[in-house]
Amino acid sequence: MINKFFEEGRPQRGFSYAQYINMMQEKAANAEKADGPSRQLISTNPDILNYRRTLRIEKSYSVNPGMEKLIKEINKFQLWMVLTESWCGDSAQNLPYIAKLAAMNPKIELKILLRDQNLDIMDLYLTNGISRSIPKLVSFDTEGNELFQWGPRPAEAQGLMSKLKSEGKEKKEYIEALHLWYGRDKGKSLENEFLLLIGDSANK
């Protein structure tokens, strides 16, 4: 069954990646200009941190040859809908990789929807049936059939989070550990998971 939101064209009207990055840039600039009680330290402001994380990955990431070959072999249209928010650290650590993959094939169209403005859609893709975790990617064919889903983070990163929470670590500790993991992984886990997802979707 095709979802009503797809028939209504809502994913198709989402942000392009360039539009989303422009929004992040504007938020980061406003945060840096803020004065008084509304100002957060640059070292802890999510708008600034996430914009910088995104730029760093965009500059440093090169798609590996195996991933590039698979992406370029996609010969039918796919719409990659990503539900996210600019304040989300996991999004800043994953969306730039996803965008670079999508940009390698003109048959892939990446569209970004803000989660909090599209909670009815988000609630169709809850993590473990309970959590509105982001980013969440859902791939559709031209008719709106779902091809695959991914998110909110690579399985190894999710395992790390679950382990640290079960050990009673405080939020600050497990968030720092998570971003350290992302920095060391450099998108390799995401690529490996997409290799499997895209390979499986090609057989649908």
Secondary structure, 3 states (H helix, E strand, C coil): CCCHHHHCCCHHHCECHHHHHHHHHHHHHHHHHCCHHHCCCCCCCHHHHHHHHHHHHHHHCCCCHHHHHHHHCCCCCEEEEEEECCCCHHHHHHHHHHHHHHHCCCCEEEEEEEHHHCHHHHCCCCECCCECCCCEEEEECCCCCEEEEECCCCHHHHHHHHHHHHCCCCHHHHHHHHHHHHHHHCCHHHHHHHHHHHHHHCCC
